[in-house]
Amino acid sequence: NTTPTALVTDARLRHVARRLVESDEAIADIALETGLSNLAHLYRLFRRTYGMSPGAWRRRHHAVITPGG
């Protein structure tokens, strides 16, 4: 019982999470590429979904992929 909007938002957030780890691209650029141009909204959605800010997500997961980095 998920709405179409929730499905799209979930897909966008998964894309943002993946791009944060795979690239060093600015969060604002990733947000625009994903269709989430309002950064405050992105940060709220991301924190609600993943329990941390996009920057914290990048730091935590990027360190896992690039040991010593």
N, CA and C atoms as an extended XYZ file, in Angstrom:
207
Properties=species:S:1:pos:R:3:atomname:S:1:resname:S:1:resid:I:1 pbc="F F F"
N         0.824       -1.194        0.000 N   ASN     1
C         0.000        0.000        0.000 CA  ASN     1
C         0.866        1.255        0.000 C   ASN     1
N         1.716        1.355       -0.976 N   THR     2
C         2.598        2.511       -1.094 CA  THR     2
C         2.119        3.395       -2.235 C   THR     2
N         2.180        4.695       -2.022 N   THR     3
C         1.748        5.628       -3.065 CA  THR     3
C         2.814        5.738       -4.147 C   THR     3
N         2.415        6.135       -5.347 N   PRO     4
C         3.398        6.357       -6.410 CA  PRO     4
C         4.453        7.394       -6.014 C   PRO     4
N         4.029        8.433       -5.315 N   THR     5
C         4.975        9.461       -4.875 CA  THR     5
C         6.017        8.877       -3.935 C   THR     5
N         5.587        8.034       -3.019 N   ALA     6
C         6.523        7.405       -2.076 CA  ALA     6
C         7.503        6.498       -2.805 C   ALA     6
N         7.033        5.791       -3.815 N   LEU     7
C         7.920        4.929       -4.602 CA  LEU     7
C         8.985        5.741       -5.332 C   LEU     7
N         8.571        6.849       -5.930 N   VAL     8
C         9.522        7.712       -6.641 CA  VAL     8
C        10.516        8.321       -5.660 C   VAL     8
N        10.036        8.795       -4.535 N   THR     9
C        10.921        9.385       -3.521 CA  THR     9
C        11.926        8.360       -3.027 C   THR     9
N        11.473        7.139       -2.783 N   ASP    10
C        12.369        6.076       -2.338 CA  ASP    10
C        13.447        5.798       -3.383 C   ASP    10
N        13.060        5.729       -4.639 N   ALA    11
C        14.034        5.491       -5.714 CA  ALA    11
C        15.038        6.635       -5.796 C   ALA    11
N        14.562        7.855       -5.654 N   ARG    12
C        15.460        9.015       -5.690 CA  ARG    12
C        16.459        8.966       -4.543 C   ARG    12
N        15.977        8.651       -3.350 N   LEU    13
C        16.869        8.605       -2.191 CA  LEU    13
C        17.895        7.484       -2.320 C   LEU    13
N        17.498        6.339       -2.845 N   ARG    14
C        18.460        5.266       -3.074 CA  ARG    14
C        19.526        5.705       -4.075 C   ARG    14
N        19.115        6.437       -5.096 N   HIS    15
C        20.069        6.933       -6.086 CA  HIS    15
C        21.036        7.926       -5.432 C   HIS    15
N        20.508        8.840       -4.634 N   VAL    16
C        21.356        9.809       -3.936 CA  VAL    16
C        22.349        9.070       -3.042 C   VAL    16
N        21.874        8.105       -2.272 N   ALA    17
C        22.754        7.356       -1.361 CA  ALA    17
C        23.874        6.665       -2.132 C   ALA    17
N        23.537        6.067       -3.258 N   ARG    18
C        24.548        5.375       -4.065 CA  ARG    18
C        25.559        6.363       -4.653 C   ARG    18
N        25.064        7.488       -5.185 N   ARG    19
C        25.955        8.482       -5.793 CA  ARG    19
C        26.868        9.132       -4.761 C   ARG    19
N        26.387        9.282       -3.540 N   LEU    20
C        27.220        9.867       -2.489 CA  LEU    20
C        28.450        9.014       -2.228 C   LEU    20
N        28.294        7.716       -2.340 N   VAL    21
C        29.396        6.795       -2.070 CA  VAL    21
C        30.280        6.609       -3.298 C   VAL    21
N        29.670        6.588       -4.473 N   GLU    22
C        30.406        6.297       -5.701 CA  GLU    22
C        31.161        7.497       -6.267 C   GLU    22
N        30.797        8.699       -5.865 N   SER    23
C        31.410        9.878       -6.467 CA  SER    23
C        31.775       10.910       -5.409 C   SER    23
N        32.562       11.878       -5.818 N   ASP    24
C        32.885       13.019       -4.962 CA  ASP    24
C        32.103       14.253       -5.404 C   ASP    24
N        31.094       14.037       -6.228 N   GLU    25
C        30.259       15.120       -6.735 CA  GLU    25
C        29.558       15.821       -5.574 C   GLU    25
N        29.357       17.114       -5.709 N   ALA    26
C        28.696       17.895       -4.662 CA  ALA    26
C        27.285       17.376       -4.404 C   ALA    26
N        26.870       17.429       -3.163 N   ILE    27
C        25.539       16.961       -2.790 CA  ILE    27
C        24.478       17.724       -3.570 C   ILE    27
N        24.661       19.020       -3.733 N   ALA    28
C        23.687       19.825       -4.482 CA  ALA    28
C        23.570       19.335       -5.921 C   ALA    28
N        24.676       18.977       -6.541 N   ASP    29
C        24.639       18.472       -7.917 CA  ASP    29
C        23.941       17.120       -7.999 C   ASP    29
N        24.195       16.257       -7.028 N   ILE    30
C        23.527       14.957       -6.993 CA  ILE    30
C        22.021       15.162       -6.802 C   ILE    30
N        21.659       16.095       -5.937 N   ALA    31
C        20.248       16.374       -5.699 CA  ALA    31
C        19.567       16.845       -6.983 C   ALA    31
N        20.204       17.760       -7.697 N   LEU    32
C        19.627       18.258       -8.952 CA  LEU    32
C        19.483       17.138       -9.972 C   LEU    32
N        20.499       16.316      -10.094 N   GLU    33
C        20.491       15.193      -11.032 CA  GLU    33
C        19.348       14.219      -10.713 C   GLU    33
N        18.969       14.169       -9.457 N   THR    34
C        17.948       13.232       -8.997 CA  THR    34
C        16.561       13.858       -8.978 C   THR    34
N        16.466       15.149       -9.238 N   GLY    35
C        15.169       15.812       -9.239 CA  GLY    35
C        14.751       16.350       -7.889 C   GLY    35
N        15.697       16.431       -6.956 N   LEU    36
C        15.421       16.973       -5.626 CA  LEU    36
C        16.179       18.290       -5.473 C   LEU    36
N        15.656       19.336       -6.096 N   SER    37
C        16.382       20.603       -6.152 CA  SER    37
C        16.339       21.379       -4.840 C   SER    37
N        15.414       21.067       -3.937 N   ASN    38
C        15.336       21.747       -2.650 CA  ASN    38
C        16.203       20.979       -1.657 C   ASN    38
N        17.381       21.514       -1.358 N   LEU    39
C        18.329       20.808       -0.492 CA  LEU    39
C        17.790       20.566        0.914 C   LEU    39
N        17.052       21.513        1.457 N   ALA    40
C        16.497       21.326        2.805 CA  ALA    40
C        15.546       20.128        2.803 C   ALA    40
N        14.756       20.005        1.765 N   HIS    41
C        13.826       18.882        1.645 CA  HIS    41
C        14.596       17.569        1.508 C   HIS    41
N        15.634       17.572        0.674 N   LEU    42
C        16.465       16.375        0.511 CA  LEU    42
C        17.065       15.963        1.851 C   LEU    42
N        17.621       16.905        2.583 N   TYR    43
C        18.249       16.583        3.867 CA  TYR    43
C        17.226       15.998        4.842 C   TYR    43
N        16.005       16.558        4.890 N   ARG    44
C        14.962       16.026        5.770 CA  ARG    44
C        14.593       14.597        5.384 C   ARG    44
N        14.349       14.381        4.087 N   LEU    45
C        13.988       13.046        3.613 CA  LEU    45
C        15.107       12.044        3.877 C   LEU    45
N        16.333       12.460        3.582 N   PHE    46
C        17.473       11.563        3.730 CA  PHE    46
C        17.661       11.184        5.190 C   PHE    46
N        17.603       12.165        6.076 N   ARG    47
C        17.791       11.900        7.511 CA  ARG    47
C        16.671       11.000        8.035 C   ARG    47
N        15.446       11.244        7.589 N   ARG    48
C        14.320       10.421        8.033 CA  ARG    48
C        14.472        8.972        7.545 C   ARG    48
N        14.996        8.805        6.345 N   THR    49
C        15.127        7.469        5.763 CA  THR    49
C        16.364        6.733        6.253 C   THR    49
N        17.504        7.419        6.298 N   TYR    50
C        18.784        6.769        6.602 CA  TYR    50
C        19.338        7.079        7.988 C   TYR    50
N        18.701        7.990        8.706 N   GLY    51
C        19.110        8.278       10.077 CA  GLY    51
C        20.340        9.154       10.204 C   GLY    51
N        20.767        9.761        9.115 N   MET    52
C        21.922       10.667        9.141 CA  MET    52
C        21.857       11.580        7.925 C   MET    52
N        22.661       12.623        7.953 N   SER    53
C        22.690       13.561        6.827 CA  SER    53
C        23.397       12.927        5.628 C   SER    53
N        23.175       13.473        4.436 N   PRO    54
C        23.894       12.960        3.267 CA  PRO    54
C        25.417       13.019        3.433 C   PRO    54
N        25.923       14.076        4.039 N   GLY    55
C        27.368       14.193        4.248 CA  GLY    55
C        27.907       13.124        5.184 C   GLY    55
N        27.163       12.849        6.257 N   ALA    56
C        27.578       11.799        7.192 CA  ALA    56
C        27.521       10.434        6.513 C   ALA    56
N        26.506       10.210        5.700 N   TRP    57
C        26.384        8.958        4.944 CA  TRP    57
C        27.602        8.768        4.046 C   TRP    57
N        27.974        9.834        3.358 N   ARG    58
C        29.128        9.762        2.452 CA  ARG    58
C        30.397        9.441        3.225 C   ARG    58
N        30.613       10.134        4.326 N   ARG    59
C        31.831        9.895        5.110 CA  ARG    59
C        31.874        8.459        5.641 C   ARG    59
N        30.775        7.990        6.156 N   ARG    60
C        30.740        6.650        6.739 CA  ARG    60
C        30.937        5.572        5.676 C   ARG    60
N        30.251        5.682        4.568 N   HIS    61
C        30.290        4.616        3.559 CA  HIS    61
C        31.462        4.744        2.615 C   HIS    61
N        31.935        5.939        2.386 N   HIS    62
C        33.089        6.122        1.525 CA  HIS    62
C        34.319        5.532        2.208 C   HIS    62
N        34.395        5.659        3.518 N   ALA    63
C        35.527        5.099        4.275 CA  ALA    63
C        35.536        3.571        4.180 C   ALA    63
N        34.371        2.973        4.101 N   VAL    64
C        34.272        1.516        3.993 CA  VAL    64
C        34.787        1.062        2.635 C   VAL    64
N        34.479        1.817        1.602 N   ILE    65
C        34.875        1.438        0.239 CA  ILE    65
C        36.346        1.744       -0.014 C   ILE    65
N        36.838        2.839        0.573 N   THR    66
C        38.227        3.222        0.351 CA  THR    66
C        38.977        3.217        1.685 C   THR    66
N        39.406        2.055        2.147 N   PRO    67
C        40.106        1.982        3.427 CA  PRO    67
C        41.302        2.922        3.476 C   PRO    67
N        41.440        3.556        4.598 N   GLY    68
C        42.537        4.504        4.767 CA  GLY    68
C        42.206        5.870        4.210 C   GLY    68
N        41.003        6.007        3.603 N   GLY    69
C        40.623        7.275        2.984 CA  GLY    69
C        39.786        8.130        3.841 C   GLY    69
